[in-house]
Amino acid sequence: MKKYDLIVIGSGPAGEKAAAKAAYFGYKVALVEKERTFGGAGVQTGTLPSKTLKETALYLSGVYQKGVFGVDKEIGRETGVHDFLYRKNVVTNHMNKMVKYNLEKHGIELYEGFASFINKNHIKISGELEQTIEGRFILIATGSYPYHPEHIPFDNKRILDSDTILSITKFPKSICVLGAGVIGCEYATIFGAMGVKTFVVNDHDKILGFLDTEVSEALVKQMKKNEIKILFNNSVTSFEIPENDEKPLKLELRSGQILNVDMFLFAAGRSGHIKGLNCDGIGLKTGKRETVLVNDKFQTNIPNIYAVGDVIGFPALASTSMEQGRIAITHMFNTADLESLADIFPYGIYTVPEVSMVGITEEQANEAKIDFGVGYSYYRDTARGMIMGDTDNGYLKLIFDKKTKVVLGVHIMGYSATELIHYGMQLVQEKKTLDHLIATVFNYPTLHDLYKYASYDGLGNLAGKKVKKAGELI
């Protein structure tokens, strides 16, 4: 029986980074992956595939090029599902190889098969060759899978989840997306950009509930402008599936409405991948939606077993999962480098248009009874925005403390919002002020001017001078 300092179960973002860090510090590491591909949902079915599909939709539809050169770009020849999935397949295949290369480069021993606990130190691997390995520490990084409500007749053909949507063989003319969280909104806007008649059914009266309400409402407005129909406070109660695939699905809603669509996507939640691990058998505590319960060190109730990534639940972001994996290694082996997850980190939603935020929302500022101010700037009012042809409602919103002028939150909707937010994260982390922002020199013309003009707007609001357009105070 082979013995290791660490056994990692799962090769997604959390598992890969944890294994690589432990090996970097000289520990003997094994990684067990049940699939023939590496990278988990981050590479194969979630983060990278959906973001690649968004870029493909933007390219094929010309959403951001319309009118820029005096010609409205239309999708040329008949665009098929091969065109839509081509780049996604290139990216996932390449990143699969990159993850495997990184693990092998660090001298990590790879096992292909399904891992399950025999006890707190021994893992059985069921594969072509059944074997048992021993680990001083064990890290669960098995990720998550789409939750399947019993009343939805998934067929992996026309009634799909966020994994099987990546294997479609026919492009729909219409689609119903159930769920208006991150995954649901991203796919709805991707299909909407491709000219697919898109319906979003949501059981609440707001999409993306963690966003600043004003930003959430602005995204809804933009989705409606792109002819995506959102049905709030609703749900799908029954399905009628015709034998002839050419005929539409018939979906009955709680409101009594009937939707006739080519395809249905369920995007309302995921569950932790713990089936078959034998958590109950070794007394490992688990929570709702099959998550593993951990403390602030990502340690379970069994001291030598840790868990990170989607399998522990919120926030379930690839970015935070990577850091969770690295932090768990710190506490296992006392590497004394990265003790805890940062309190402030950005959220990125890869919708069309993108939305990203860091820091507090207006609602949180009100709850905390902070005397705050706001400042706005719009893409269309900046030189770079004009060059890009952004005539939509893309904007940046700053939330700041009125007394100190310290930036408390940054919210962006528009092109490259998920890239632009990182400067905002630095502002919030370092408690920079509006005066600091105004004194900062950016390349010109760039979209970072949005920060400066939002600061002028905020100062103008403090002085009782409402700034309506970027540059009015200059």
N, C-alpha and C positions, 0 to 999 in steps of 0.2 A: 504494500500500500504506500502510495506517494504521500508525503507530508509537506504542507505549505504554511507559510506565515499567514497568508491570506488567500481565501477562495472568493472570487467575485462571481455572482450569478447574474448574467446579462451583460450585453456589450453595447447598450445604448449610451447616450452622452454621460450619464452618471457613472455607469460601470466602467466605461473605457477610461475616463479621466482618473478615477480612483485607482484602478489597476496600474495605470502608467505612473502615477505618483508614488505608489508603494514600491514599485519596481525601481523607480529612480533613486529612492532612498536605500536601495540594496536588499529589499525583502523578496523572498521567494513567493511568486504569485501565480495562481492558476485562475483562468476565467472559463466559465461554462456558458455556452450559447446553444440554445435549442434549435435555432434556425441555421440554415446553410449560409445565410448572409449576416453581415455584421452591421452594427450601428443602431439596432432597435428601431422604435417608432421614429426617433429623431431623424434617421437617415432613410428608412424604408417606407414608412406609411404616414408620417406626421409632419414634422417641422419642415424639412427640406423639400419633400415632394409638393406640399401645398404652396410653398413660397415660389417654387419653380413654375408651377402651373399658373400662378398669378402673373409672373413675368411673361409667360407664354401667351396668356390671354391679352395682356397689354400690347404685346408685339403684334399678334395676329389681328387684333381689333383696331390698333392705332389710337387707343383712347387718349393718350397724351400728345399725339401728333396732329389731331384733327384741327385743321384751320391754321396751323403754324406756318405752313408754306403756301397758303392760299388754296390748298386742295384738301378736301375731306377724304381721308383714306378710308376705303371700305375693304372688308375682307375680300380678297381677290378670288382665286379659283375656289371651288367647293372645298372648304376646310373640313378634314376628317379627323377622326379620333386619333389616328396615327400622328398627325401634325400636333395635336393637343398634348399628347403624352410623350412625344419624342425627347424633348429636353429633360423632362422629369426622369426618364429612363437613363439618359446619359449621366445626369448628376448622381442618381442613387447608385448606379453601377460603379462610378468613379469613387464616391465616398465610401462605399462598402470596401473597396480595395485599400483606401487610405486608412480606415479604422483598423483593418486587419494588419496592415503594414506597421502602424504605430504600436500595436500590441506586440507584434513579433520583434520589432526593433528594441523594445524594452525587455525582451527576454521572458515574456509572459507565456506560460504553457497554456495552450488552447485546447479545450475539450468540446466536441460537438455532441450534444445530447440533452436530455431533459434532467434537470437537477432536482433532487428532493432530499429533505433532511432525514437522516437515520437517527441522529441525536445532535447535540449542539456543536459538535466538532466534526462530524462525519457526513459527507454528501455522497449519495448514490447517483451515478450518472447512467441514465438509460438511453442507449443509442445502439449503433451497430455492435458496439462492444460494451457490455455492462460492466461497470467498475466502481470502486469506492475510493474516495480520496479524503484526506484529513486536513483540517485547517485550524490554526490557532485562532484566527478571526475569520468570520464569514460576513460578506456584504451582500445584501439582497438589493439588486438593481434591475428587477424584472419588468419594470415599466407598467403600462396599462393597456387596456383594450376597450373597444367601444361597448358601452352598456347596451344590452338587448332587452327591451321590455317584452313581456310575453305576448301582448296583443298585436305586435307588429310582425307580419309574416315575411321576414327577410328571405330573399331568394338569391342574393348575390348577383342578380342580373338586372332587375329593374327597381327592386326595393333594397337599398344599400345602406351601409354605414360608412364612416370616414376612412376605413381601411379598404373596403371593397370598391369604393368609388374610383379608386386608382386603377382598377382593372376593367373598366368598361370597354366594350367592344363596339359600341355604337354611340354616336353623339346625340343627346336628346334635343328635341325642339322645345320642350318645356320641362320644368322640374319643380318639385315642392321640397323645401328644406325645412325640417322640423327642428327647431332650436335656434335661438339667436344669441348664443354665446360666441366665443372667438372662432371656433371651427365652423359653426353654422354661417356666421356673417362673412367669413373669408370665402367659403365656397359659394355662397349666394352671389357675392359681388364678382367672383371669378366667372361664373356662368352668365351673370348679367352682362358682363363686359363682352362676352362672346356672342351676345345677341340672343341668348336663350331666354324664353319667357320664364321668369323666376318668381316663385311665391315663397315667402318665409312665414311659417306658422310659429308663434311664440306664446307661451302660456302666461307671460307677464306683460305689463304695459310699457316696458322699456327694454332696449337691447343693451347688452354689455353693461350690466348693472354696476360694475366697479368704476366705470368711467365717470368723469365730471358730467353732470346731467346735460349741460349746455352742449358739450362735445358729442355726447350720445345722440342728442336731438339733431345736431348738425349732420351727423352721419346718416341718420334716418332720412333726412331731407335729401341728401345727396343720392342715397339708394333709390328713393322714389323718383328723383330726377332721371336716374338711369333705368327707370321703368321696372324696378323691383317692387313687387307688391308685398307689404308686410301686414299680416293679420294678427293683431295683438289680442291678448287675453283669449286665446283659442288653442285648440288641440285637434289632433286627428283621432276620430273615434272608430272608424271602420274603413276597411280596404276592400275593393272589388277588383280582382285581377282577371282580365279576359284571357282566354286561351290563346288568342291571336295577339302576338307581340306588337303588331302594327296598330292595334287599338289602344287607346289611353287607359291608364289606371283611373279608377274612380275612388276618390277619397272624400269621405264625409267628415265634416268638422263639427265640433261641439256647438258651434253657432247655427248649425243646420245647413251651412253652405256646402256645395259640392265642387270639388276641384277635379278636373280631368287633365292629367299630366302624363308625359312619357315616362318620367322617372321620379323616384322618391328617395331622399337622403335623410337618414336619422342622424342628427348631430346634437344630441342633448345629454351628454354625459359619458364618462368613461369609468371603468372599474380597474382596480389593481390586479396585476397578474400574479395571483398567489395560488391558484388552483393547482393541486398536485405537489405543492412544496412540502406538504405535511406539517404546516404551521401548528395546527391543533395537536398533532401527535407529540410535538416537543414542548408544548405549552407556550408558544409564541403568541403574544396578544395582537389581535387584529381589530380593525374598526369598520365603519360603514363603507360600502362599496369596495369591500375586499382590500382595504388599505392596511399597511403595517404601522402600528403605533410606535413612535419614537420620542426621545427627549430632545433637548436643544443641541445635544452632541450627535444626534441621529443614531443613538443607541437604543435598542429594543429592551424589553424587560429581561432578556437573557444577555448578560453583560458582554459576551464576546461576539454577539450577532448585531450588526448594524443594518440599516435600510435607508436608501436615498432615492431621489427621483420621483417619477409619477406614482410609484407604488406606495408612497406615503401621503399622496394627495396634494392639496394646494401648496405652492402656486403652480406646480406641474409645468414649468417652463424649461426648455433645454438649457438656457443660460444658468438658471439657478440650480438645476440638477447637477450640472458639471461642478459647480462650487460646493454643493452638498457632498458630492463624492470626495472631493479633495479635503473638505473639513473633516469628514469621517476618518480619513486616514490620519489626519493630525492627531485626533483623539485616540485612535488605536495604538499608534506607534510613538506618540509624544514628539512629533517632528517640530513642534513649537513654531509654526509659520503662519497658519491660517486657522484661527480659533473659532470664528463664527461667520455666519452669512451676513453680508452687508444689510443694514437697516433700510437703505435707500437703493432701489434698483428700478430700472425702467420696464414698462410693459409695452410690447409692440403688437399691434393687430394688423396683419397684412391684408387688409381689405383694399378695395378700390373705391376711394382713395385710402391710403394708409392712415392709421391713427396710432399715436404713441403718447405716453404720459410718464411723468416722474414726480414724486412729491405728493402734496395734498390736493384734493378737489375743493370746490367751493362748499360743497355739502359738509365735508370734514372740517373746513375752516369755521363754518357756522357752528357746528357741534362743539368745537373746541373754544368757541366764543372769542375767536381771534378777530381783531379789528383789521380787516384785510382790504386791499385794493386789487384791481385787475388792469391789465394792459393788453391790447390786441394789436396784431398786425396781419395784413393779408398778402398772400402770394401775389395777387394781381396788382398790388401797389408797389412792388419792388421791381427793380430793373431786371433781376434774374427771372422773376416770375413772368415778366412781360416777354423776355426772350424765349422762355419755354412755352409761351402761349397759354399760361394758366389763367383762364377766365372764370373758373369755378370759385367755390367758396373756401378754398384752402386757407387755413389761418393758424397763427400761433397765439396762445393765450398764456400770460404770466399771472400768477397769483403771488402777492407780496404782502408783507407786514407794513401797514401804513406808517407806523412810528419809526421803524428801523430801516425800511425799504428793502429788507432782506427777501430774496426770492424763496418762496415756499413751495411752489408747484409750477410745472411747465406742461402744457397740453398742446399737441400739434395734430392737425388733420390736413393731409395733403401729400404731395409727392415727396418721397424719401423721408417721411416723418420719423421712421424707425432709425434712420441714420442721424438726423438732426437732433434727436432727443439727447444724445450723449453729452453734448455741450451743456444742455439744460441740467442733466444729472450732476455735472461738476458744479454748476452754480448752486444747486440745492445742497449738495454735500458740503461744500465749502462756505455756505451761508453768505454768498456774494450779494451785493446790493444792486439796485437799479443804476446808481451812480457808477459802480464798477463796470456794468455792462455798457453804458454810454461811453465810457473812456476806453473801451476795447476797440482795436482796429481789426476789421475783417477784410479778407480779399474782396475786391469789388469787380464785377457784380457776383455775389453769391447769395444763397438763401439764408445764410447766417445773419444777413441784415434784418431778418424778421425779428431776431432777438433785440436788436438795437431799437427798432421802431416800436416794438411792443413796450420797451422801457420808456421811450419818449411819451407814448400814449398813457402809460401808468403815471408818469410824473405830471402830465397834463391833467389827468383826472384828479390827482392830489391837489393841484392848483386851481381846480375848477374850470380848466380849459380842455374841453373834450376834443381829442384829436381824431379826425375822421379818416385821414389818409396818411400813409407813411411819409415822413419827411416834412410835415407841416410845421414842426417846431425847429427845423434846421435853418 
